[in-house]
Amino acid sequence: MWRKKRQLFRTLDSLYTDLADAAALRVRTGEGAGLEKIAASARLQEVKMQLRQLENDVASVEQQALMRSLKLHRMPYLPEQRPLEKISVEPIATFAADHPLLLRQQQQMSVAEAGISETQREAAGIFGQGVQSAALRPQSADNGLFVHRRRTYRGKKL
């Protein structure tokens, strides 16, 4: 089926190529209108496009058949039964150690780590002191009212 279609489109291609050449000659000699040449060229391009599409379809079907045959193959693909070898990356690390992008990324990582540790220190100070500084103490033993008293931390009222 594919072969018959391919042969048909190749025959049509040669036929429309001849017709387009004849129409161009008639336009040059003044016997025909330019519209005839345009129509013949358009039809030739259409046939060439159909032939390319057929070739692509055939290639796609062949590739799918190959994939199906590989899928139906029952032999398992397993790694060799031996321990994995350690890959040394030292030459690459020494080569890339002075790369500007890596140096910039390392600097950004150190800045980010410093920011995280600073935030953790601030959070520990605020949350830890906040729990300890708020205390409810009785104002007097006879009326039983409680008053919230604030403590200071490093000279600041909390």
TIVONU-451796 format. One line per field, with one value per atom (N, C-alpha, C): x, y, z; residue in three letters; atom name. Coordinates in steps of 0.02 Angstrom, whole numbers, plus 50000, padded with zeros to 5 digits. Atoms other than C-alpha are relative to their C-alpha. Last residue first. Layout:
BEGIN
c1 <- c(X/...)
c2 <- c(Y/...)
c3 <- c(Z/...)
type <- c(Ala/...)
atom <- c(CA/...)
END
This chain:
BEGIN
c1 <- c(50029/50461/49926/50060/50536/49972/50061/50711/49943/50020/50868/49937/49948/50942/49978/49947/50780/50048/49961/50656/50054/49929/50521/50036/49952/50337/50071/49942/50211/50050/49946/50038/50056/49977/49927/50058/49933/49826/50017/49992/49681/50072/49995/49658/50006/50053/49592/50004/50069/49682/49948/50024/49851/49926/50001/49893/49967/49988/49940/50001/50056/49957/50020/49986/50088/49940/50058/50061/50014/50016/50224/49939/50070/50276/49984/50012/50464/49927/49975/50505/49980/50033/50396/50021/50071/50450/49963/50008/50632/49927/49978/50633/49989/50047/50529/50019/50067/50627/49953/50001/50801/49930/49988/50776/49998/50060/50697/50009/50051/50840/49937/49980/50969/49948/50009/50874/50020/50072/50861/49986/50020/51047/49926/49976/51084/49982/50039/50973/50022/50068/51050/49957/49992/51226/49932/49989/51176/50008/50064/51105/50006/50042/51264/49932/49975/51368/49960/50017/51259/50024/50072/51269/49979/50009/51459/49927/49975/51464/49992/50050/51352/50022/50058/51467/49947/49980/51620/49942/49999/51531/50021/50069/51487/49997/50035/51663/49929/50049/51748/49959/49990/51899/49949/49998/51850/50006/50057/51796/50003/50007/51962/49946/49945/51999/49995/50008/51826/50057/50052/51837/49993/49976/52003/49949/49950/51935/50027/50018/51779/50050/49965/51829/49983/49977/51700/50034/50003/51681/50030/49935/51649/49990/49990/51485/50069/50009/51492/50016/49937/51470/49990/49999/51320/50069/49954/51306/50001/49929/51153/50043/49978/50989/50073/49942/50897/50019/49998/50779/50065/49937/50765/50003/50008/50582/50065/49940/50584/50000/50019/50406/50060/50043/50452/49982/49957/50596/49961/49959/50480/50048/50041/50352/50042/50012/50485/49958/49937/50541/49991/49991/50362/50064/50046/50337/50006/49974/50493/49955/49942/50434/50030/50025/50264/50057/50032/50346/49975/49946/50462/49971/49967/50314/50055/50045/50215/50033/49999/50362/49956/49935/50381/50005/50001/50193/50066/50042/50202/49997/49961/50348/49961/49948/50247/50044/50033/50095/50052/50016/50205/49967/49937/50276/49989/49982/50099/50066/50047/50046/50018/49980/50202/49955/49937/50162/50024/50017/49980/50063/50033/50039/49983/49950/50164/49968/49958/50031/50053/50040/49908/50041/50009/50039/49962/49936/50090/49994/49989/49908/50065/50040/49879/50009/49959/50022/49964/50005/49920/50044/50044/49973/50001/50058/50043/49950/50058/50162/49937/50011/50323/49939/49943/50376/49990/50003/50201/50058/50056/50197/49995/49978/50370/49946/49951/50314/50025/50037/50159/50047/50035/50266/49962/49950/50383/49968/49978/50235/50053/50053/50159/50021/50002/50324/49947/49938/50342/50001/50012/50158/50063/50051/50190/49990/49967/50354/49950/49949/50268/50034/50034/50114/50050/50024/50225/49965/49940/50316/49981/49980/50149/50063/50050/50085/50021/49991/50246/49951/49937/50238/50012/50011/50055/50063/50043/50091/49987/49960/50238/49959/49956/50138/50039/50041/50000/50044)
c2 <- c(50053/52163/49999/50031/52323/49948/49988/52352/49968/49931/52373/50016/49958/52208/50073/50042/52118/50045/49970/52204/49950/49996/52122/50031/50010/52153/50005/49956/52129/49983/50020/52059/50050/49946/52088/49974/50011/51955/50057/49975/51993/49989/50054/51879/50023/49992/52019/49948/49998/51969/50007/50065/51907/50001/50007/52062/49934/49932/52099/50002/49970/51914/50070/50001/51881/50030/49976/51834/49992/50036/51820/50031/49990/51864/49958/49932/51877/50011/49990/51691/50068/50047/51652/50013/49983/51807/49954/49947/51776/50017/50025/51609/50052/50049/51671/49975/49971/51830/49950/49946/51763/50027/50030/51597/50053/50035/51686/49968/49951/51809/49966/49968/51670/50051/50048/51569/50030/50005/51721/49951/49937/51752/49998/50004/51568/50063/50050/51576/49997/49973/51737/49952/49950/51667/50031/50035/51512/50049/50029/51622/49963/49945/51725/49974/49979/51566/50058/50051/51496/50020/49993/51658/49949/49940/51654/50010/50015/51473/50061/50043/51520/49982/49959/51664/49959/49957/51552/50044/50041/51424/50040/50016/51555/49958/49943/51625/49985/49975/51455/50055/49929/51437/50030/49964/51269/50075/49954/51200/50042/49960/51120/50053/49952/51061/50045/49953/50984/50051/49953/50904/50053/49957/50823/50053/49951/50766/50042/49935/50684/50053/49944/50504/50064/49953/50376/50058/49931/50232/50045/49970/50069/50072/49939/49979/50030/49938/49803/50061/49982/49662/50066/50020/49570/50011/50054/49666/49986/49980/49773/49939/49991/49697/50022/49957/49706/50016/49944/49559/50040/50001/49457/50059/50023/49441/50000/50038/49545/49982/50071/49602/49956/50010/49781/49926/49997/49782/49987/50060/49720/50000/50057/49852/49936/49995/49988/49941/50015/49932/50001/50073/49929/49979/50032/50105/49925/49990/50164/49967/50044/50087/50006/50069/50169/49952/50006/50338/49929/50002/50321/49991/50065/50276/49994/50051/50425/49931/49994/50542/49947/50024/50478/50004/50073/50501/49971/50025/50678/49924/49995/50716/49973/50051/50649/50002/50064/50753/49943/50002/50908/49933/50011/50874/49995/50070/50854/49984/50041/51021/49926/49995/51108/49957/50037/51046/50001/50072/51104/49957/50016/51277/49926/50001/51287/49981/50060/51236/49995/50060/51364/49937/50000/51504/49938/50018/51463/49995/50071/51464/49975/50039/51629/49925/50014/51708/49957/49950/51695/49978/50015/51594/50055/50039/51622/49989/49958/51763/49964/49987/51669/50043/49964/51685/50017/49932/51637/50041/49965/51485/50072/49986/51432/50038/49946/51448/50019/49938/51344/50060/49981/51209/50065/49975/51204/50023/49934/51192/50029/49950/51052/50069/49987/50955/50053/49963/50972/50018/49929/50923/50042/49973/50759/50075/49989/50721/50032/49948/50748/50014/49935/50650/50057/49990/50501/50068/49985/50517/50012/49931/50531/50019/49954/50372/50073/50000/50275/50049/49966/50324/50005/49928/50277/50039/49976/50107/50076/49998/50077/50027/49941/50123/50008/49941/50000/50063)
c3 <- c(50042/53808/50006/49970/53870/49951/50037/53804/50038/49996/53908/49963/50028/53859/49996/50029/53899/49965/50054/54014/49977/49984/54116/49941/50054/54102/50027/49992/54241/49945/50045/54208/50007/50042/54358/49957/50028/54447/49951/50069/54562/49977/50049/54715/49928/50050/54831/49944/49976/54993/49945/49981/54931/50019/49927/54838/50017/49976/54665/50075/49962/54623/50026/49929/54493/50037/49963/54313/50074/49939/54221/50032/49983/54045/50062/49975/54039/50020/49933/54027/50028/49956/53877/50072/49995/53785/50047/49951/53826/50009/49935/53735/50055/49975/53590/50069/49993/53560/50032/49950/53593/50012/49934/53504/50054/49980/53356/50069/49982/53345/50026/49938/53351/50023/49945/53221/50067/49988/53107/50057/49967/53123/50017/49930/53084/50038/49963/52930/50073/49988/52869/50040/49947/52891/50016/49936/52793/50057/49980/52654/50066/49978/52645/50024/49934/52639/50027/49950/52500/50069/49986/52401/50052/49960/52415/50018/49932/52357/50045/49967/52209/50070/49983/52163/50036/49944/52171/50023/49940/52063/50061/49981/51934/50063/49969/51933/50021/50047/51902/50033/50011/52015/49951/49937/52088/49990/49994/51919/50063/50060/51871/50009/50002/52046/49939/49945/52062/49999/50018/51890/50054/50054/51929/49979/49979/52098/49943/50029/52033/50018/49969/52060/49964/50050/52013/50035/49976/52132/49946/49990/52042/50024/50037/52064/50017/49963/52129/49956/49969/52006/50036/49930/51936/50030/49985/51773/50075/49995/51752/50016/49931/51693/50001/50002/51526/50072/49952/51526/49993/49963/51366/50048/49931/51318/50040/49985/51159/50074/49997/51134/50015/49942/51177/50009/49941/51054/50064/50001/50916/50060/49981/50962/50003/49928/50958/50024/49966/50786/50075/50006/50724/50034/49953/50792/49997/49933/50700/50053/49992/50538/50070/49993/50558/50009/49934/50589/50012/49950/50439/50071/50007/50328/50052/49973/50393/49997/49927/50362/50033/49977/50184/50076/50007/50155/50024/49945/50222/49999/49937/50106/50059/50004/49957/50063/49987/50009/49998/49929/50019/50019/49965/49846/50075/50010/49778/50036/49962/49854/49995/49929/49789/50044/49994/49613/50072/50001/49629/50008/49937/49681/50004/49946/49538/50067/50009/49411/50055/49983/49479/49994/49927/49477/50022/49970/49298/50076/50015/49240/50031/49953/49329/49989/49941/49233/50051/49946/49074/50059/49945/48923/50052/50021/48748/50056/50007/48793/49979/50071/48761/49988/50028/48942/49926/49975/49005/49970/50034/48890/50024/50068/48954/49962/49996/49136/49930/49987/49097/50005/50062/49015/50011/50047/49166/49935/49976/49285/49954/50013/49180/50023/50072/49178/49983/50015/49366/49926/49984/49383/49992/50045/49291/50013/50065/49384/49950/49993/49551/49933/50000/49500/50005/50068/49456/49994/50040/49622/49927/49986/49713/49961/50027/49628/50011/50073/49664/49968/50014/49848/49925/49990/49856/49984/50054/49778/50007/50061/49895/49941/49997/50048/49935/50000/50000/50000)
type <- c(Leu/Leu/Leu/Lys/Lys/Lys/Lys/Lys/Lys/Gly/Gly/Gly/Arg/Arg/Arg/Tyr/Tyr/Tyr/Thr/Thr/Thr/Arg/Arg/Arg/Arg/Arg/Arg/Arg/Arg/Arg/His/His/His/Val/Val/Val/Phe/Phe/Phe/Leu/Leu/Leu/Gly/Gly/Gly/Asn/Asn/Asn/Asp/Asp/Asp/Ala/Ala/Ala/Ser/Ser/Ser/Gln/Gln/Gln/Pro/Pro/Pro/Arg/Arg/Arg/Leu/Leu/Leu/Ala/Ala/Ala/Ala/Ala/Ala/Ser/Ser/Ser/Gln/Gln/Gln/Val/Val/Val/Gly/Gly/Gly/Gln/Gln/Gln/Gly/Gly/Gly/Phe/Phe/Phe/Ile/Ile/Ile/Gly/Gly/Gly/Ala/Ala/Ala/Ala/Ala/Ala/Glu/Glu/Glu/Arg/Arg/Arg/Gln/Gln/Gln/Thr/Thr/Thr/Glu/Glu/Glu/Ser/Ser/Ser/Ile/Ile/Ile/Gly/Gly/Gly/Ala/Ala/Ala/Glu/Glu/Glu/Ala/Ala/Ala/Val/Val/Val/Ser/Ser/Ser/Met/Met/Met/Gln/Gln/Gln/Gln/Gln/Gln/Gln/Gln/Gln/Gln/Gln/Gln/Arg/Arg/Arg/Leu/Leu/Leu/Leu/Leu/Leu/Leu/Leu/Leu/Pro/Pro/Pro/His/His/His/Asp/Asp/Asp/Ala/Ala/Ala/Ala/Ala/Ala/Phe/Phe/Phe/Thr/Thr/Thr/Ala/Ala/Ala/Ile/Ile/Ile/Pro/Pro/Pro/Glu/Glu/Glu/Val/Val/Val/Ser/Ser/Ser/Ile/Ile/Ile/Lys/Lys/Lys/Glu/Glu/Glu/Leu/Leu/Leu/Pro/Pro/Pro/Arg/Arg/Arg/Gln/Gln/Gln/Glu/Glu/Glu/Pro/Pro/Pro/Leu/Leu/Leu/Tyr/Tyr/Tyr/Pro/Pro/Pro/Met/Met/Met/Arg/Arg/Arg/His/His/His/Leu/Leu/Leu/Lys/Lys/Lys/Leu/Leu/Leu/Ser/Ser/Ser/Arg/Arg/Arg/Met/Met/Met/Leu/Leu/Leu/Ala/Ala/Ala/Gln/Gln/Gln/Gln/Gln/Gln/Glu/Glu/Glu/Val/Val/Val/Ser/Ser/Ser/Ala/Ala/Ala/Val/Val/Val/Asp/Asp/Asp/Asn/Asn/Asn/Glu/Glu/Glu/Leu/Leu/Leu/Gln/Gln/Gln/Arg/Arg/Arg/Leu/Leu/Leu/Gln/Gln/Gln/Met/Met/Met/Lys/Lys/Lys/Val/Val/Val/Glu/Glu/Glu/Gln/Gln/Gln/Leu/Leu/Leu/Arg/Arg/Arg/Ala/Ala/Ala/Ser/Ser/Ser/Ala/Ala/Ala/Ala/Ala/Ala/Ile/Ile/Ile/Lys/Lys/Lys/Glu/Glu/Glu/Leu/Leu/Leu/Gly/Gly/Gly/Ala/Ala/Ala/Gly/Gly/Gly/Glu/Glu/Glu/Gly/Gly/Gly/Thr/Thr/Thr/Arg/Arg/Arg/Val/Val/Val/Arg/Arg/Arg/Leu/Leu/Leu/Ala/Ala/Ala/Ala/Ala/Ala/Ala/Ala/Ala/Asp/Asp/Asp/Ala/Ala/Ala/Leu/Leu/Leu/Asp/Asp/Asp/Thr/Thr/Thr/Tyr/Tyr/Tyr/Leu/Leu/Leu/Ser/Ser/Ser/Asp/Asp/Asp/Leu/Leu/Leu/Thr/Thr/Thr/Arg/Arg/Arg/Phe/Phe/Phe/Leu/Leu/Leu/Gln/Gln/Gln/Arg/Arg/Arg/Lys/Lys/Lys/Lys/Lys/Lys/Arg/Arg/Arg/Trp/Trp/Trp/Met/Met/Met)
atom <- c(N/CA/C/N/CA/C/N/CA/C/N/CA/C/N/CA/C/N/CA/C/N/CA/C/N/CA/C/N/CA/C/N/CA/C/N/CA/C/N/CA/C/N/CA/C/N/CA/C/N/CA/C/N/CA/C/N/CA/C/N/CA/C/N/CA/C/N/CA/C/N/CA/C/N/CA/C/N/CA/C/N/CA/C/N/CA/C/N/CA/C/N/CA/C/N/CA/C/N/CA/C/N/CA/C/N/CA/C/N/CA/C/N/CA/C/N/CA/C/N/CA/C/N/CA/C/N/CA/C/N/CA/C/N/CA/C/N/CA/C/N/CA/C/N/CA/C/N/CA/C/N/CA/C/N/CA/C/N/CA/C/N/CA/C/N/CA/C/N/CA/C/N/CA/C/N/CA/C/N/CA/C/N/CA/C/N/CA/C/N/CA/C/N/CA/C/N/CA/C/N/CA/C/N/CA/C/N/CA/C/N/CA/C/N/CA/C/N/CA/C/N/CA/C/N/CA/C/N/CA/C/N/CA/C/N/CA/C/N/CA/C/N/CA/C/N/CA/C/N/CA/C/N/CA/C/N/CA/C/N/CA/C/N/CA/C/N/CA/C/N/CA/C/N/CA/C/N/CA/C/N/CA/C/N/CA/C/N/CA/C/N/CA/C/N/CA/C/N/CA/C/N/CA/C/N/CA/C/N/CA/C/N/CA/C/N/CA/C/N/CA/C/N/CA/C/N/CA/C/N/CA/C/N/CA/C/N/CA/C/N/CA/C/N/CA/C/N/CA/C/N/CA/C/N/CA/C/N/CA/C/N/CA/C/N/CA/C/N/CA/C/N/CA/C/N/CA/C/N/CA/C/N/CA/C/N/CA/C/N/CA/C/N/CA/C/N/CA/C/N/CA/C/N/CA/C/N/CA/C/N/CA/C/N/CA/C/N/CA/C/N/CA/C/N/CA/C/N/CA/C/N/CA/C/N/CA/C/N/CA/C/N/CA/C/N/CA/C/N/CA/C/N/CA/C/N/CA/C/N/CA/C/N/CA/C/N/CA/C/N/CA/C/N/CA/C/N/CA/C/N/CA/C/N/CA/C/N/CA/C/N/CA/C/N/CA/C/N/CA/C/N/CA/C/N/CA/C/N/CA/C/N/CA/C/N/CA/C/N/CA/C/N/CA/C/N/CA/C/N/CA/C/N/CA/C/N/CA/C/N/CA/C/N/CA/C/N/CA/C/N/CA/C)
END
